[in-house]
Amino acid sequence: MTGYADYAGSRLRARAVVGRVVSVVPPLTEAIAFSCPEKLVGARGWCTHPAELDVVRVRSTKNPDLEAIGRLLSDLAVANTEENRTVDIDILRAIRRHGRDRCSVLLRLGKHTTNGRSSP
C-alpha cells in the first residue's frame, strides 16, 4: 500500500498498482477509458464517451448509486467536489478506508446521512 493525499488534502492509502476503477466524473471517465480501459469497471450513467464504454453504470454525478459502487470493490473511486456532493465523497472515502467491509459501512453511513431514506 502507498499513501497519498487527494486534492482536498485527505489522506488515503492505495495499492501501488490500481486494478479496478469507478469514475463518476465524465471527463475523468473518458480519460481513464482512453488510457487504461481494462481498469474501468464502473461509470456514471450519462457518460457517453467513448461510445463503446461497457461498464457497470452507477447512476448520476449528483445521485450516485453508492451501493453499486461498494459492490464493485474497486481499488479507486474517482469523484470531485465540483460535480459530486460532499456527503457522497465522504461515503466513497469511508468505503475505501474500510476494505472488505465496504458495503456494510456504506449502508450504515447512507442511513445516517439520509435519515433512513433509501436512494431513488
N, CA, C and O atoms as CSV, one atom per row, in Angstrom:
chain,resi,resn,atom,element,x,y,z
A,1,MET,N,N,0.839,-1.185,0.000
A,1,MET,CA,C,0.000,0.000,0.000
A,1,MET,C,C,0.884,1.248,0.000
A,1,MET,O,O,1.953,1.279,0.609
A,2,THR,N,N,0.405,2.262,-0.696
A,2,THR,CA,C,1.120,3.521,-0.792
A,2,THR,C,C,0.226,4.621,-0.267
A,2,THR,O,O,-0.978,4.595,-0.518
A,3,GLY,N,N,0.776,5.599,0.460
A,3,GLY,CA,C,-0.010,6.703,0.985
A,3,GLY,C,C,-0.050,7.877,0.022
A,3,GLY,O,O,0.960,8.226,-0.590
A,4,TYR,N,N,-1.223,8.483,-0.107
A,4,TYR,CA,C,-1.424,9.633,-0.978
A,4,TYR,C,C,-2.301,10.646,-0.255
A,4,TYR,O,O,-2.920,10.341,0.765
A,5,ALA,N,N,-2.340,11.845,-0.799
A,5,ALA,CA,C,-3.313,12.846,-0.360
A,5,ALA,C,C,-4.117,13.228,-1.590
A,5,ALA,O,O,-3.550,13.444,-2.662
A,6,ASP,N,N,-5.441,13.314,-1.443
A,6,ASP,CA,C,-6.228,13.757,-2.591
A,6,ASP,C,C,-6.143,15.271,-2.697
A,6,ASP,O,O,-5.511,15.913,-1.858
A,7,TYR,N,N,-6.764,15.848,-3.705
A,7,TYR,CA,C,-6.647,17.289,-3.931
A,7,TYR,C,C,-7.229,18.123,-2.804
A,7,TYR,O,O,-6.911,19.306,-2.677
A,8,ALA,N,N,-8.081,17.515,-1.981
A,8,ALA,CA,C,-8.658,18.238,-0.848
A,8,ALA,C,C,-7.803,18.075,0.411
A,8,ALA,O,O,-8.126,18.628,1.462
A,9,GLY,N,N,-6.704,17.307,0.297
A,9,GLY,CA,C,-5.808,17.129,1.430
A,9,GLY,C,C,-6.118,15.932,2.301
A,9,GLY,O,O,-5.414,15.694,3.282
A,10,SER,N,N,-7.166,15.160,1.971
A,10,SER,CA,C,-7.494,13.970,2.751
A,10,SER,C,C,-6.493,12.874,2.443
A,10,SER,O,O,-6.176,12.615,1.282
A,11,ARG,N,N,-5.996,12.231,3.492
A,11,ARG,CA,C,-5.032,11.149,3.315
A,11,ARG,C,C,-5.766,9.881,2.894
A,11,ARG,O,O,-6.849,9.586,3.400
A,12,LEU,N,N,-5.180,9.144,1.982
A,12,LEU,CA,C,-5.733,7.861,1.606
A,12,LEU,C,C,-4.612,6.913,1.275
A,12,LEU,O,O,-3.496,7.322,0.957
A,13,ARG,N,N,-4.928,5.642,1.353
A,13,ARG,CA,C,-3.950,4.613,1.015
A,13,ARG,C,C,-4.488,3.876,-0.193
A,13,ARG,O,O,-5.683,3.598,-0.289
A,14,ALA,N,N,-3.604,3.568,-1.101
A,14,ALA,CA,C,-3.999,2.848,-2.306
A,14,ALA,C,C,-2.945,1.811,-2.628
A,14,ALA,O,O,-1.786,1.931,-2.231
A,15,ARG,N,N,-3.363,0.802,-3.346
A,15,ARG,CA,C,-2.404,-0.196,-3.804
A,15,ARG,C,C,-1.428,0.475,-4.752
A,15,ARG,O,O,-1.782,1.417,-5.460
A,16,ALA,N,N,-0.216,-0.010,-4.759
A,16,ALA,CA,C,0.792,0.561,-5.656
A,16,ALA,C,C,0.340,0.444,-7.105
A,16,ALA,O,O,0.637,1.316,-7.922
A,17,VAL,N,N,-0.376,-0.631,-7.426
A,17,VAL,CA,C,-0.932,-0.801,-8.768
A,17,VAL,C,C,-2.441,-0.909,-8.612
A,17,VAL,O,O,-2.941,-1.840,-7.981
A,18,VAL,N,N,-3.158,0.037,-9.182
A,18,VAL,CA,C,-4.618,0.052,-9.103
A,18,VAL,C,C,-5.174,-0.870,-10.183
A,18,VAL,O,O,-4.805,-0.764,-11.353
A,19,GLY,N,N,-6.063,-1.773,-9.781
A,19,GLY,CA,C,-6.625,-2.729,-10.723
A,19,GLY,C,C,-8.030,-2.410,-11.187
A,19,GLY,O,O,-8.372,-2.674,-12.339
A,20,ARG,N,N,-8.864,-1.839,-10.300
A,20,ARG,CA,C,-10.272,-1.587,-10.620
A,20,ARG,C,C,-10.614,-0.145,-10.256
A,20,ARG,O,O,-10.308,0.317,-9.157
A,21,VAL,N,N,-11.254,0.564,-11.196
A,21,VAL,CA,C,-11.580,1.978,-11.005
A,21,VAL,C,C,-13.054,2.220,-11.327
A,21,VAL,O,O,-13.578,1.712,-12.318
A,22,VAL,N,N,-13.715,3.006,-10.471
A,22,VAL,CA,C,-15.060,3.514,-10.738
A,22,VAL,C,C,-14.932,5.023,-10.841
A,22,VAL,O,O,-14.291,5.649,-9.997
A,23,SER,N,N,-15.539,5.619,-11.872
A,23,SER,CA,C,-15.483,7.071,-12.040
A,23,SER,C,C,-16.883,7.642,-12.175
A,23,SER,O,O,-17.697,7.131,-12.944
A,24,VAL,N,N,-17.163,8.704,-11.425
A,24,VAL,CA,C,-18.450,9.387,-11.537
A,24,VAL,C,C,-18.268,10.820,-12.033
A,24,VAL,O,O,-19.115,11.681,-11.795
A,25,VAL,N,N,-17.160,11.064,-12.723
A,25,VAL,CA,C,-16.864,12.374,-13.307
A,25,VAL,C,C,-16.610,12.148,-14.806
A,25,VAL,O,O,-15.571,11.601,-15.175
A,26,PRO,N,N,-17.546,12.562,-15.673
A,26,PRO,CA,C,-17.459,12.230,-17.097
A,26,PRO,C,C,-16.118,12.511,-17.778
A,26,PRO,O,O,-15.623,11.621,-18.469
A,27,PRO,N,N,-15.495,13.687,-17.632
A,27,PRO,CA,C,-14.231,13.878,-18.332
A,27,PRO,C,C,-13.117,12.953,-17.822
A,27,PRO,O,O,-12.249,12.536,-18.588
A,28,LEU,N,N,-13.153,12.641,-16.535
A,28,LEU,CA,C,-12.151,11.726,-15.984
A,28,LEU,C,C,-12.438,10.283,-16.408
A,28,LEU,O,O,-11.515,9.498,-16.622
A,29,THR,N,N,-13.721,9.942,-16.526
A,29,THR,CA,C,-14.087,8.624,-17.038
A,29,THR,C,C,-13.523,8.440,-18.437
A,29,THR,O,O,-12.943,7.400,-18.752
A,30,GLU,N,N,-13.697,9.455,-19.274
A,30,GLU,CA,C,-13.196,9.379,-20.644
A,30,GLU,C,C,-11.672,9.221,-20.661
A,30,GLU,O,O,-11.137,8.432,-21.440
A,31,ALA,N,N,-10.979,9.968,-19.804
A,31,ALA,CA,C,-9.517,9.879,-19.752
A,31,ALA,C,C,-9.062,8.488,-19.304
A,31,ALA,O,O,-8.108,7.937,-19.853
A,32,ILE,N,N,-9.746,7.925,-18.307
A,32,ILE,CA,C,-9.390,6.592,-17.820
A,32,ILE,C,C,-9.705,5.547,-18.890
A,32,ILE,O,O,-8.920,4.627,-19.120
A,33,ALA,N,N,-10.854,5.696,-19.538
A,33,ALA,CA,C,-11.236,4.750,-20.599
A,33,ALA,C,C,-10.240,4.785,-21.754
A,33,ALA,O,O,-9.998,3.763,-22.397
A,34,PHE,N,N,-9.672,5.937,-22.016
A,34,PHE,CA,C,-8.684,6.073,-23.090
A,34,PHE,C,C,-7.328,5.504,-22.681
A,34,PHE,O,O,-6.677,4.808,-23.460
A,35,SER,N,N,-6.907,5.807,-21.446
A,35,SER,CA,C,-5.550,5.450,-21.033
A,35,SER,C,C,-5.410,4.036,-20.480
A,35,SER,O,O,-4.373,3.400,-20.668
A,36,CYS,N,N,-6.436,3.538,-19.804
A,36,CYS,CA,C,-6.354,2.179,-19.240
A,36,CYS,C,C,-7.764,1.580,-19.155
A,36,CYS,O,O,-8.282,1.373,-18.057
A,37,PRO,N,N,-8.381,1.304,-20.297
A,37,PRO,CA,C,-9.776,0.839,-20.328
A,37,PRO,C,C,-10.013,-0.451,-19.554
A,37,PRO,O,O,-11.116,-0.664,-19.048
A,38,GLU,N,N,-9.027,-1.300,-19.450
A,38,GLU,CA,C,-9.197,-2.575,-18.765
A,38,GLU,C,C,-9.396,-2.407,-17.256
A,38,GLU,O,O,-9.848,-3.338,-16.589
A,39,LYS,N,N,-9.069,-1.243,-16.714
A,39,LYS,CA,C,-9.207,-0.995,-15.275
A,39,LYS,C,C,-10.565,-0.401,-14.900
A,39,LYS,O,O,-10.990,-0.518,-13.751
A,40,LEU,N,N,-11.243,0.228,-15.844
A,40,LEU,CA,C,-12.506,0.906,-15.569
A,40,LEU,C,C,-13.632,-0.113,-15.451
A,40,LEU,O,O,-13.931,-0.817,-16.416
A,41,VAL,N,N,-14.262,-0.202,-14.275
A,41,VAL,CA,C,-15.326,-1.178,-14.039
A,41,VAL,C,C,-16.681,-0.539,-13.796
A,41,VAL,O,O,-17.701,-1.227,-13.820
A,42,GLY,N,N,-16.708,0.771,-13.561
A,42,GLY,CA,C,-17.974,1.451,-13.308
A,42,GLY,C,C,-17.883,2.910,-13.686
A,42,GLY,O,O,-16.827,3.531,-13.567
A,43,ALA,N,N,-19.024,3.467,-14.154
A,43,ALA,CA,C,-19.063,4.866,-14.551
A,43,ALA,C,C,-20.467,5.419,-14.394
A,43,ALA,O,O,-21.446,4.678,-14.306
A,44,ARG,N,N,-20.537,6.720,-14.362
A,44,ARG,CA,C,-21.803,7.434,-14.289
A,44,ARG,C,C,-22.687,7.023,-15.469
A,44,ARG,O,O,-22.190,6.773,-16.567
A,45,GLY,N,N,-23.969,6.956,-15.240
A,45,GLY,CA,C,-24.897,6.519,-16.274
A,45,GLY,C,C,-24.913,7.374,-17.521
A,45,GLY,O,O,-25.216,6.884,-18.609
A,46,TRP,N,N,-24.591,8.646,-17.375
A,46,TRP,CA,C,-24.652,9.564,-18.515
A,46,TRP,C,C,-23.324,9.712,-19.247
A,46,TRP,O,O,-23.229,10.515,-20.175
A,47,CYS,N,N,-22.307,8.968,-18.860
A,47,CYS,CA,C,-21.024,9.031,-19.573
A,47,CYS,C,C,-21.205,8.401,-20.950
A,47,CYS,O,O,-21.478,7.206,-21.057
A,48,THR,N,N,-21.055,9.195,-21.993
A,48,THR,CA,C,-21.305,8.711,-23.349
A,48,THR,C,C,-20.037,8.553,-24.172
A,48,THR,O,O,-20.098,8.120,-25.323
A,49,HIS,N,N,-18.899,8.895,-23.604
A,49,HIS,CA,C,-17.641,8.771,-24.345
A,49,HIS,C,C,-16.654,7.943,-23.540
A,49,HIS,O,O,-16.522,8.155,-22.335
A,50,PRO,N,N,-15.983,7.041,-24.149
A,50,PRO,CA,C,-16.136,6.627,-25.540
A,50,PRO,C,C,-17.460,5.886,-25.746
A,50,PRO,O,O,-18.019,5.322,-24.805
A,51,ALA,N,N,-17.945,5.895,-26.965
A,51,ALA,CA,C,-19.250,5.311,-27.285
A,51,ALA,C,C,-19.329,3.831,-26.924
A,51,ALA,O,O,-20.397,3.338,-26.562
A,52,GLU,N,N,-18.212,3.123,-27.020
A,52,GLU,CA,C,-18.205,1.679,-26.759
A,52,GLU,C,C,-17.982,1.330,-25.285
A,52,GLU,O,O,-17.769,0.162,-24.959
A,53,LEU,N,N,-18.027,2.316,-24.395
A,53,LEU,CA,C,-17.788,2.074,-22.975
A,53,LEU,C,C,-18.801,1.065,-22.433
A,53,LEU,O,O,-20.005,1.321,-22.432
A,54,ASP,N,N,-18.307,-0.069,-21.979
A,54,ASP,CA,C,-19.154,-1.155,-21.498
A,54,ASP,C,C,-18.759,-1.489,-20.063
A,54,ASP,O,O,-17.972,-2.402,-19.816
A,55,VAL,N,N,-19.327,-0.723,-19.115
A,55,VAL,CA,C,-19.043,-0.915,-17.697
A,55,VAL,C,C,-20.352,-0.838,-16.922
A,55,VAL,O,O,-21.380,-0.447,-17.473
A,56,VAL,N,N,-20.316,-1.209,-15.649
A,56,VAL,CA,C,-21.489,-1.076,-14.780
A,56,VAL,C,C,-21.806,0.408,-14.635
A,56,VAL,O,O,-20.907,1.214,-14.391
A,57,ARG,N,N,-23.063,0.770,-14.781
A,57,ARG,CA,C,-23.486,2.170,-14.647
A,57,ARG,C,C,-23.944,2.418,-13.214
A,57,ARG,O,O,-24.715,1.643,-12.648
A,58,VAL,N,N,-23.452,3.518,-12.640
A,58,VAL,CA,C,-23.701,3.811,-11.219
A,58,VAL,C,C,-24.472,5.121,-11.039
A,58,VAL,O,O,-24.163,5.925,-10.160
A,59,ARG,N,N,-25.468,5.314,-11.880
A,59,ARG,CA,C,-26.374,6.469,-11.880
A,59,ARG,C,C,-25.657,7.761,-12.209
A,59,ARG,O,O,-24.830,7.804,-13.121
A,60,SER,N,N,-25.974,8.823,-11.465
A,60,SER,CA,C,-25.529,10.164,-11.860
A,60,SER,C,C,-24.496,10.751,-10.907
A,60,SER,O,O,-24.216,10.198,-9.844
A,61,THR,N,N,-23.939,11.887,-11.316
A,61,THR,CA,C,-22.938,12.585,-10.509
A,61,THR,C,C,-23.545,13.073,-9.204
A,61,THR,O,O,-22.926,12.944,-8.148
A,62,LYS,N,N,-24.750,13.630,-9.262
A,62,LYS,CA,C,-25.386,14.183,-8.059
A,62,LYS,C,C,-26.134,13.138,-7.244
A,62,LYS,O,O,-26.531,13.406,-6.110
A,63,ASN,N,N,-26.330,11.952,-7.807
A,63,ASN,CA,C,-27.045,10.894,-7.093
A,63,ASN,C,C,-26.455,9.527,-7.452
A,63,ASN,O,O,-27.148,8.678,-8.012
A,64,PRO,N,N,-25.167,9.316,-7.127
A,64,PRO,CA,C,-24.544,8.044,-7.485
A,64,PRO,C,C,-25.147,6.887,-6.695
A,64,PRO,O,O,-25.593,7.058,-5.561
A,65,ASP,N,N,-25.152,5.729,-7.302
A,65,ASP,CA,C,-25.611,4.518,-6.630
A,65,ASP,C,C,-24.448,4.004,-5.779
A,65,ASP,O,O,-23.640,3.196,-6.236
A,66,LEU,N,N,-24.380,4.474,-4.560
A,66,LEU,CA,C,-23.257,4.160,-3.687
A,66,LEU,C,C,-23.190,2.682,-3.345
A,66,LEU,O,O,-22.103,2.137,-3.153
A,67,GLU,N,N,-24.346,2.029,-3.268
A,67,GLU,CA,C,-24.336,0.584,-3.003
A,67,GLU,C,C,-23.706,-0.161,-4.168
A,67,GLU,O,O,-22.915,-1.080,-3.956
A,68,ALA,N,N,-24.043,0.218,-5.396
A,68,ALA,CA,C,-23.447,-0.429,-6.577
A,68,ALA,C,C,-21.941,-0.185,-6.608
A,68,ALA,O,O,-21.167,-1.088,-6.928
A,69,ILE,N,N,-21.531,1.031,-6.276
A,69,ILE,CA,C,-20.101,1.346,-6.242
A,69,ILE,C,C,-19.406,0.471,-5.204
A,69,ILE,O,O,-18.324,-0.055,-5.465
A,70,GLY,N,N,-20.009,0.314,-4.045
A,70,GLY,CA,C,-19.435,-0.543,-3.000
A,70,GLY,C,C,-19.329,-1.988,-3.446
A,70,GLY,O,O,-18.339,-2.657,-3.148
A,71,ARG,N,N,-20.344,-2.482,-4.164
A,71,ARG,CA,C,-20.321,-3.871,-4.635
A,71,ARG,C,C,-19.244,-4.120,-5.688
A,71,ARG,O,O,-18.780,-5.250,-5.839
A,72,LEU,N,N,-18.843,-3.081,-6.415
A,72,LEU,CA,C,-17.812,-3.249,-7.444
A,72,LEU,C,C,-16.422,-3.486,-6.850
A,72,LEU,O,O,-15.510,-3.914,-7.558
A,73,LEU,N,N,-16.255,-3.212,-5.554
A,73,LEU,CA,C,-14.987,-3.449,-4.855
A,73,LEU,C,C,-13.792,-2.901,-5.628
A,73,LEU,O,O,-12.796,-3.594,-5.834
A,74,SER,N,N,-13.910,-1.655,-6.047
A,74,SER,CA,C,-12.828,-1.031,-6.803
A,74,SER,C,C,-11.670,-0.644,-5.884
A,74,SER,O,O,-11.838,-0.494,-4.674
A,75,ASP,N,N,-10.502,-0.488,-6.485
A,75,ASP,CA,C,-9.339,-0.004,-5.759
A,75,ASP,C,C,-9.376,1.512,-5.652
A,75,ASP,O,O,-8.766,2.092,-4.753
A,76,LEU,N,N,-10.091,2.153,-6.567
A,76,LEU,CA,C,-10.110,3.610,-6.633
A,76,LEU,C,C,-11.465,4.075,-7.132
A,76,LEU,O,O,-11.967,3.563,-8.133
A,77,ALA,N,N,-12.063,5.040,-6.446
A,77,ALA,CA,C,-13.288,5.698,-6.905
A,77,ALA,C,C,-12.923,7.142,-7.220
A,77,ALA,O,O,-12.359,7.838,-6.376
A,78,VAL,N,N,-13.240,7.593,-8.420
A,78,VAL,CA,C,-12.873,8.931,-8.875
A,78,VAL,C,C,-14.100,9.832,-8.800
A,78,VAL,O,O,-15.125,9.558,-9.424
A,79,ALA,N,N,-13.981,10.917,-8.024
A,79,ALA,CA,C,-15.049,11.898,-7.864
A,79,ALA,C,C,-14.386,13.255,-7.677
A,79,ALA,O,O,-13.173,13.335,-7.488
A,80,ASN,N,N,-15.182,14.327,-7.729
A,80,ASN,CA,C,-14.624,15.649,-7.416
A,80,ASN,C,C,-15.673,16.514,-6.738
A,80,ASN,O,O,-16.873,16.280,-6.881
A,81,THR,N,N,-15.211,17.513,-6.000
A,81,THR,CA,C,-16.131,18.356,-5.225
A,81,THR,C,C,-16.902,19.337,-6.094
A,81,THR,O,O,-17.896,19.907,-5.643
A,82,GLU,N,N,-16.471,19.541,-7.311
A,82,GLU,CA,C,-17.201,20.437,-8.210
A,82,GLU,C,C,-18.505,19.792,-8.684
A,82,GLU,O,O,-19.531,20.463,-8.803
A,83,GLU,N,N,-18.455,18.480,-8.955
A,83,GLU,CA,C,-19.618,17.806,-9.520
A,83,GLU,C,C,-20.330,16.880,-8.542
A,83,GLU,O,O,-21.515,16.603,-8.725
A,84,ASN,N,N,-19.649,16.397,-7.517
A,84,ASN,CA,C,-20.240,15.450,-6.583
A,84,ASN,C,C,-20.549,16.112,-5.250
A,84,ASN,O,O,-19.885,17.067,-4.846
A,85,ARG,N,N,-21.567,15.592,-4.573
A,85,ARG,CA,C,-21.943,16.124,-3.260
A,85,ARG,C,C,-20.903,15.697,-2.225
A,85,ARG,O,O,-20.330,14.611,-2.314
A,86,THR,N,N,-20.672,16.557,-1.255
A,86,THR,CA,C,-19.703,16.274,-0.194
A,86,THR,C,C,-20.042,14.983,0.534
A,86,THR,O,O,-19.145,14.193,0.828
A,87,VAL,N,N,-21.309,14.750,0.829
A,87,VAL,CA,C,-21.697,13.538,1.559
A,87,VAL,C,C,-21.343,12.295,0.753
A,87,VAL,O,O,-20.925,11.291,1.329
A,88,ASP,N,N,-21.500,12.342,-0.568
A,88,ASP,CA,C,-21.153,11.186,-1.391
A,88,ASP,C,C,-19.644,10.946,-1.396
A,88,ASP,O,O,-19.190,9.805,-1.319
A,89,ILE,N,N,-18.883,12.016,-1.485
A,89,ILE,CA,C,-17.419,11.884,-1.445
A,89,ILE,C,C,-16.980,11.313,-0.102
A,89,ILE,O,O,-16.096,10.458,-0.054
A,90,ASP,N,N,-17.584,11.773,0.984
A,90,ASP,CA,C,-17.243,11.237,2.309
A,90,ASP,C,C,-17.540,9.742,2.397
A,90,ASP,O,O,-16.755,8.987,2.971
A,91,ILE,N,N,-18.668,9.311,1.833
A,91,ILE,CA,C,-19.020,7.895,1.858
A,91,ILE,C,C,-18.044,7.095,0.998
A,91,ILE,O,O,-17.625,6.006,1.389
A,92,LEU,N,N,-17.680,7.627,-0.170
A,92,LEU,CA,C,-16.709,6.936,-1.018
A,92,LEU,C,C,-15.368,6.785,-0.299
A,92,LEU,O,O,-14.719,5.744,-0.404
A,93,ARG,N,N,-14.958,7.812,0.423
A,93,ARG,CA,C,-13.708,7.717,1.193
A,93,ARG,C,C,-13.822,6.643,2.271
A,93,ARG,O,O,-12.888,5.870,2.487
A,94,ALA,N,N,-14.972,6.598,2.947
A,94,ALA,CA,C,-15.164,5.601,4.009
A,94,ALA,C,C,-15.181,4.192,3.431
A,94,ALA,O,O,-14.626,3.272,4.032
A,95,ILE,N,N,-15.807,4.012,2.281
A,95,ILE,CA,C,-15.829,2.702,1.632
A,95,ILE,C,C,-14.401,2.255,1.366
A,95,ILE,O,O,-14.046,1.106,1.625
A,96,ARG,N,N,-13.601,3.146,0.858
A,96,ARG,CA,C,-12.208,2.820,0.515
A,96,ARG,C,C,-11.399,2.480,1.764
A,96,ARG,O,O,-10.592,1.550,1.749
A,97,ARG,N,N,-11.612,3.232,2.846
A,97,ARG,CA,C,-10.825,3.022,4.073
A,97,ARG,C,C,-11.140,1.686,4.735
A,97,ARG,O,O,-10.275,1.102,5.388
A,98,HIS,N,N,-12.359,1.200,4.575
A,98,HIS,CA,C,-12.789,0.025,5.326
A,98,HIS,C,C,-12.706,-1.279,4.540
A,98,HIS,O,O,-13.290,-2.283,4.948
A,99,GLY,N,N,-12.004,-1.278,3.444
A,99,GLY,CA,C,-11.700,-2.503,2.705
A,99,GLY,C,C,-12.868,-3.435,2.490
A,99,GLY,O,O,-13.853,-3.066,1.850
A,100,ARG,N,N,-12.766,-4.646,3.021
A,100,ARG,CA,C,-13.780,-5.671,2.774
A,100,ARG,C,C,-15.129,-5.336,3.374
A,100,ARG,O,O,-16.139,-5.913,2.971
A,101,ASP,N,N,-15.171,-4.426,4.318
A,101,ASP,CA,C,-16.439,-4.074,4.947
A,101,ASP,C,C,-17.120,-2.923,4.213
A,101,ASP,O,O,-17.990,-2.263,4.779
A,102,ARG,N,N,-16.741,-2.676,2.975
A,102,ARG,CA,C,-17.249,-1.514,2.233
A,102,ARG,C,C,-18.771,-1.433,2.234
A,102,ARG,O,O,-19.336,-0.382,2.536
A,103,CYS,N,N,-19.427,-2.517,1.903
A,103,CYS,CA,C,-20.884,-2.456,1.767
A,103,CYS,C,C,-21.568,-2.183,3.090
A,103,CYS,O,O,-22.523,-1.408,3.131
A,104,SER,N,N,-21.111,-2.799,4.184
A,104,SER,CA,C,-21.756,-2.554,5.469
A,104,SER,C,C,-21.501,-1.123,5.934
A,104,SER,O,O,-22.387,-0.494,6.511
A,105,VAL,N,N,-20.300,-0.606,5.689
A,105,VAL,CA,C,-20.005,0.789,6.041
A,105,VAL,C,C,-20.898,1.712,5.219
A,105,VAL,O,O,-21.467,2.668,5.745
A,106,LEU,N,N,-21.011,1.425,3.961
A,106,LEU,CA,C,-21.840,2.224,3.073
A,106,LEU,C,C,-23.277,2.279,3.575
A,106,LEU,O,O,-23.874,3.353,3.641
A,107,LEU,N,N,-23.820,1.145,3.922
A,107,LEU,CA,C,-25.205,1.114,4.375
A,107,LEU,C,C,-25.383,1.891,5.671
A,107,LEU,O,O,-26.362,2.622,5.821
A,108,ARG,N,N,-24.439,1.741,6.623
A,108,ARG,CA,C,-24.545,2.488,7.882
A,108,ARG,C,C,-24.464,3.989,7.631
A,108,ARG,O,O,-25.279,4.750,8.152
A,109,LEU,N,N,-23.479,4.423,6.832
A,109,LEU,CA,C,-23.335,5.850,6.563
A,109,LEU,C,C,-24.496,6.379,5.746
A,109,LEU,O,O,-24.977,7.485,5.992
A,110,GLY,N,N,-24.950,5.601,4.776
A,110,GLY,CA,C,-26.066,6.035,3.948
A,110,GLY,C,C,-27.319,6.256,4.771
A,110,GLY,O,O,-28.020,7.250,4.576
A,111,LYS,N,N,-27.612,5.351,5.684
A,111,LYS,CA,C,-28.781,5.508,6.544
A,111,LYS,C,C,-28.619,6.720,7.451
A,111,LYS,O,O,-29.581,7.444,7.708
A,112,HIS,N,N,-27.399,6.938,7.934
A,112,HIS,CA,C,-27.148,8.077,8.812
A,112,HIS,C,C,-27.316,9.401,8.065
A,112,HIS,O,O,-27.917,10.338,8.591
A,113,THR,N,N,-26.791,9.481,6.848
A,113,THR,CA,C,-26.801,10.752,6.132
A,113,THR,C,C,-28.102,11.038,5.418
A,113,THR,O,O,-28.363,12.185,5.055
A,114,THR,N,N,-28.939,10.009,5.203
A,114,THR,CA,C,-30.213,10.233,4.501
A,114,THR,C,C,-31.388,10.081,5.453
A,114,THR,O,O,-32.535,10.036,5.008
A,115,ASN,N,N,-31.134,10.002,6.742
A,115,ASN,CA,C,-32.177,9.817,7.748
A,115,ASN,C,C,-33.020,8.583,7.474
A,115,ASN,O,O,-34.233,8.591,7.684
A,116,GLY,N,N,-32.372,7.520,7.002
A,116,GLY,CA,C,-33.063,6.259,6.791
A,116,GLY,C,C,-33.760,6.144,5.465
A,116,GLY,O,O,-34.286,5.076,5.154
A,117,ARG,N,N,-33.793,7.207,4.652
A,117,ARG,CA,C,-34.451,7.121,3.334
A,117,ARG,C,C,-33.559,6.347,2.386
A,117,ARG,O,O,-32.341,6.524,2.384
A,118,SER,N,N,-34.162,5.489,1.580
A,118,SER,CA,C,-33.358,4.774,0.586
A,118,SER,C,C,-33.146,5.664,-0.627
A,118,SER,O,O,-33.899,6.609,-0.861
A,119,SER,N,N,-32.119,5.352,-1.387
A,119,SER,CA,C,-31.820,6.125,-2.596
A,119,SER,C,C,-32.864,5.817,-3.655
A,119,SER,O,O,-33.339,4.685,-3.749
A,120,PRO,N,N,-33.229,6.826,-4.462
A,120,PRO,CA,C,-34.211,6.570,-5.524
A,120,PRO,C,C,-33.633,5.687,-6.594
A,120,PRO,O,O,-34.317,5.367,-7.566
